[in-house]
Each structure stands twice: as structure tokens, then as C-alpha cells.
């Protein structure tokens, strides 16, 4: 049985309709969906000073900008498993 095709808008289309979309701050649950890691992992990373940068709005309010999440993911893109991310020329 073939999978259904979902017609998703391109990033360009999203930004045309909502120019500030990338800079909107999202909650931890939405950040979790964007980067594909569980909410509890984001909590752990924050407490250890790891993971994507976040905004601390108040004593109990944390947000992530979409742009920052996408940049964080892009910085981890590799061509093979031996690639540690350093500049190899």
C-alpha cells in the first residue's frame, strides 16, 4: 500500500506568508517536534549547558527560536560517521 503524499509548503512560501515565522519563539514541546528529540532530553541538555540555545523568559518559562533550532541542526550535519565536524580542508 503506497504512502499518502503530503503537500507541504516550502520554507519560501511560509516566509512569504509569515515573514517572522523563523524568529518566533516556541515552547519546549514544539522545539522537541522540530529537532526530533524528546522534551526530557531538552530539559537535561539545558541543565547541563548542552543542546540548542534557548531563551529564559522567567523563572519557569523557556522558549526556543525556530531559526536557532534549524541552525543548531544544520551545524550537526555530517557526510559520514567519521566526520567530527572539524574543518578538514
N, C-alpha and C positions, 0 to 999 in steps of 0.2 A: 504494500500500500504506500503510495508516494506521500511525502510530507507536504503539508499545505504551504504555499508560498505566502509570506507576509510582505506586503508592500510598505516598507518603512521609508520615511522621508530621509533625504540626505542631510548631512550636517549643514550644508549651504542653505537648504530650504528651511531648516529650523531657525538658523540665524537670521534669515531674511524676514521671517515672520516674528521672531523674538530676538532682537539683536543682543540683549543682555543675558540670554539663556546660559551661556558658558560661565558667566560670572555670578550667577545666582548661588546662594549658599543653601546646601541641602543638609538634612539631618543624617544621623549615622545609619539609619536603615536604608535610606536612598543611596548613600555612599557605598554601603555594602553591596547593593544591587549593581552599582556601576562598576566596581572593581572586582566583584566576584568572590569576596571573602566574607565570612560570617561576621555579624555585628560583634560577637565576643572577641574575635581576632582584632578588630579595630580598637576595642576597649583595651586589650592587652598591649597592643602597639603604642597607644597613647601613653599608657602608664610607664612604658619603657623608653619613651622618646624615639620610637620607630614608626614606620608606616608613613602614609601620606600626611603632609602638613594640614593642620586644622585651625579653625577659629574658635577661641574660647570666648563666648559672648557673656557668660556669667558663671557663677559657681557651679551650675549644673547644666549649662547649655553649650553644646558643641556643634559646630557646623563645618562643612567642607565645601569649598567652591568647586563646581564641576570642572572648570579649567585646570585647577590644581590636581584633581584626581586623574584627568586624562594625561597631563604632563607626567605625573608620577608613574603611571602605567607605561608611557612611551619611553621613559628613562630605563625601564627594565626589559625592554625588547632586546632579544638576542638572536643571533643567526645559528648558533649551535650550543650544545650543553657545556663545551669547554670555554665559551666566551664569558669572561668575568665582568665585562662591561668597560674594561680599560681601553685606552686608545692604542691600538696595535698597528697604526700606520696605515 
